Amino acid sequence: MMIKIFKNTEELSFEFCNELIKISSQKGKCFIALSGGSTPKIIFQTLSERFKDKIQWYKIHLFWSDERCVSPDDSESNYGMAKQYLLDFISIPEENIRRIKGEDEPEQEAVRYSEEIKNIVDSKKGLPSFDLVMLGIGEDGHTASIFPDQMHLLNSQNICEVAVHPISGQKRITMTGSTINNSDEVIFLITGRSKADILKKILEDQNKIYPAAGIKPINGELKYFIDEEASSLLNK
């Protein structure tokens, strides 16, 4: 595990963008899973404003680690947020954008998206292997849409599953822990004082009962990009 602490979100965003340049420059094709959230939004803005001409977008195939079961123009759509802040500003081939169809029937879409990933992303040991998966952590310790009351999704051998938000009851499509842990690189992006408590528990509590603590790539790299506020409770 590599932990990098940055002074602010801007520095963190620049580091992630440079990481993306490095990964994409080494590959003929690069398979990346995006996430939603406030920190990815800042990274998408940085990519579109400062790095859009520094990345060979034709190499990159974009997927999503999870999606809410809403239409793509809904304000809660992870794809919609990426489109608004990144996709509309970069020269990426349309066929390289592989969104989860949150507007479709959830169980059928989980199967369809699993098949799409299986048919496009290179596989290792019977599961797709993404070059990079971007993740966040919720204040309850969830990641992607794997929630604490649905820990079985960490070990499911399906590529994607249907998850249910424990409070709202909203259905979501999520990559499973098995899929994420088969990736070459996973980067957690953690910012803000509100994440300091859960981050300390995940990184330093031996009784790890949170989904995010179950993300440990089998043969890949695990990185935490954290700003100073989120790192404020860690033993340094």
C-alpha positions in Angstrom: 0.0 0.0 0.0 1.2 3.5 -0.9 -0.1 6.5 1.0 0.5 10.0 -0.4 -0.7 13.1 1.5 -1.1 16.3 -0.3 -1.5 19.9 0.9 -4.8 20.4 -0.9 -7.1 18.9 -3.5 -5.4 20.8 -6.3 -2.1 19.1 -5.7 -3.9 15.7 -5.3 -5.6 16.3 -8.7 -2.4 17.1 -10.5 -0.8 13.9 -9.1 -3.7 11.8 -10.3 -3.6 13.4 -13.7 0.1 12.7 -14.0 -0.5 9.1 -13.0 -3.1 8.8 -15.7 -0.5 10.1 -18.3 2.0 7.6 -17.1 -0.3 4.6 -17.3 -1.8 5.5 -20.7 1.6 6.2 -22.2 2.7 2.6 -21.4 -0.3 0.9 -23.0 -1.7 0.4 -26.4 -5.1 0.4 -24.8 -5.9 1.5 -21.3 -9.0 0.4 -19.4 -10.1 2.7 -16.6 -13.0 2.7 -14.2 -14.2 6.1 -13.0 -16.1 6.9 -9.8 -18.5 9.6 -8.8 -18.2 12.1 -5.9 -16.9 15.6 -5.2 -13.2 14.7 -5.5 -13.5 13.0 -8.9 -15.4 16.1 -10.1 -12.4 18.3 -9.2 -10.1 15.8 -11.0 -12.3 15.8 -14.1 -12.2 19.6 -14.1 -8.4 19.5 -13.8 -8.1 17.0 -16.6 -10.4 19.0 -18.9 -8.8 22.4 -18.2 -5.1 21.5 -17.7 -4.4 18.1 -19.2 -6.8 17.4 -22.0 -4.0 17.9 -24.7 -1.4 15.8 -22.7 -3.3 12.5 -22.8 -3.7 10.2 -25.8 -7.5 9.8 -25.3 -7.9 7.4 -28.2 -6.1 4.8 -26.1 -8.4 5.1 -23.1 -11.6 3.1 -22.6 -13.7 4.5 -19.8 -16.0 2.4 -17.6 -17.6 3.2 -14.2 -17.0 1.3 -10.9 -20.6 2.0 -10.0 -23.7 3.9 -11.0 -27.0 4.9 -9.4 -30.1 3.5 -11.2 -31.1 6.9 -12.7 -31.2 8.3 -16.2 -27.9 9.7 -17.5 -29.2 13.3 -17.3 -30.2 12.9 -13.7 -28.2 15.1 -11.2 -27.2 11.9 -9.3 -25.7 10.1 -12.4 -22.0 9.4 -12.1 -21.8 9.3 -15.9 -23.7 12.6 -16.1 -21.2 14.3 -13.8 -18.3 12.9 -15.8 -19.9 14.1 -19.0 -20.5 17.6 -17.6 -17.0 18.1 -16.3 -14.8 16.0 -18.5 -16.2 14.1 -21.5 -17.7 17.1 -23.2 -14.2 18.7 -23.3 -11.9 16.0 -24.5 -11.3 14.2 -27.8 -12.2 10.7 -26.8 -13.9 8.4 -29.3 -17.6 7.9 -28.4 -17.2 4.1 -28.6 -14.5 4.3 -25.9 -17.1 5.5 -23.4 -18.8 2.6 -21.8 -21.4 3.8 -19.4 -23.7 1.8 -17.1 -27.3 2.3 -18.2 -28.8 3.3 -14.9 -32.1 3.9 -16.5 -32.6 0.2 -17.5 -33.8 -2.6 -15.3 -31.1 -3.1 -12.6 -30.6 -6.9 -12.6 -30.6 -7.1 -16.4 -28.2 -4.1 -16.7 -25.8 -5.7 -14.2 -25.6 -8.8 -16.4 -25.3 -6.7 -19.6 -22.6 -4.5 -18.2 -20.7 -7.5 -16.9 -20.7 -9.0 -20.4 -19.6 -5.7 -22.0 -16.7 -5.6 -19.6 -15.8 -9.2 -20.1 -15.8 -8.8 -23.9 -13.6 -5.6 -23.9 -11.3 -5.6 -20.9 -8.3 -7.9 -20.9 -8.7 -10.7 -18.3 -6.5 -12.4 -15.7 -7.4 -15.5 -13.8 -10.9 -15.5 -15.2 -11.8 -11.9 -14.4 -11.4 -8.6 -16.2 -8.3 -6.7 -15.2 -8.6 -2.9 -15.3 -5.4 -0.8 -15.7 -6.8 1.7 -13.1 -9.8 1.9 -10.9 -10.6 5.2 -9.2 -12.5 4.9 -5.9 -13.7 7.0 -3.0 -14.8 6.1 0.5 -18.1 7.1 2.1 -18.3 8.1 5.8 -19.8 4.7 6.5 -16.8 3.0 4.9 -18.5 2.0 1.6 -16.7 2.1 -1.7 -18.1 1.9 -5.2 -21.6 0.8 -4.2 -20.5 -1.9 -1.8 -22.1 -1.0 1.5 -21.4 -2.3 5.0 -24.6 -4.3 5.1 -23.8 -6.0 1.8 -20.2 -7.3 2.4 -20.9 -10.3 0.3 -20.4 -8.1 -2.7 -16.7 -7.9 -1.9 -16.2 -11.6 -2.6 -18.8 -12.2 -5.3 -17.3 -13.8 -8.4 -19.7 -11.9 -10.6 -18.2 -8.9 -12.4 -21.0 -6.6 -11.4 -24.0 -6.9 -9.0 -27.0 -4.9 -8.0 -26.6 -3.0 -4.7 -29.1 -1.2 -2.6 -28.4 2.0 -0.6 -29.1 1.0 3.0 -30.9 4.3 3.8 -32.6 5.5 0.7 -33.3 2.0 -0.8 -32.0 3.3 -4.1 -30.7 0.5 -6.4 -27.3 0.8 -7.9 -25.0 -1.2 -10.2 -21.5 -1.9 -8.8 -18.4 -3.7 -9.7 -17.7 -6.4 -7.1 -14.7 -6.5 -4.8 -13.4 -9.4 -6.8 -13.4 -7.4 -10.0 -11.8 -4.3 -8.4 -9.1 -6.5 -6.6 -8.1 -8.0 -10.0 -7.0 -4.6 -11.3 -3.4 -3.5 -12.0 -3.9 -0.3 -9.9 -6.5 1.0 -7.5 -6.4 4.6 -6.3 -8.5 5.8 -3.4 -9.1 9.6 -3.5 -9.9 10.9 0.0 -10.4 14.6 0.8 -12.0 16.7 3.5 -12.2 16.6 7.3 -15.4 14.6 7.2 -13.5 11.6 5.9 -10.8 11.7 8.6 -12.5 9.5 11.1 -13.4 6.7 8.7 -10.0 6.9 7.0 -8.3 6.3 10.4 -10.5 3.3 11.1 -9.8 1.7 7.7 -6.0 2.3 7.8 -5.3 1.8 11.5 -8.1 -0.3 13.1 -7.2 -4.0 13.2 -10.9 -4.9 13.3 -11.6 -3.9 9.8 -15.3 -4.4 9.0 -15.6 -1.8 6.2 -16.0 -2.5 2.5 -13.2 -0.1 1.6 -10.8 -2.1 3.9 -11.5 -5.2 1.7 -10.0 -3.6 -1.4 -6.6 -5.2 -1.7 -5.5 -5.8 -5.3 -4.3 -9.4 -5.6 -1.4 -8.7 -7.9 -1.7 -4.9 -8.4 -0.9 -1.7 -6.6 -3.1 0.0 -4.0 -2.6 3.8 -3.5 -4.3 6.3 -1.2 -4.2 9.9 -2.4 -5.3 12.0 0.7 -5.4 15.7 1.4 -4.2 17.1 4.8 -7.7 17.5 6.2 -8.6 13.8 5.6 -5.2 12.7 7.0 -5.6 14.8 10.2 -6.3 11.9 12.5 -3.7 9.5 11.1 -0.6 8.5 13.1 2.2 9.9 11.0 
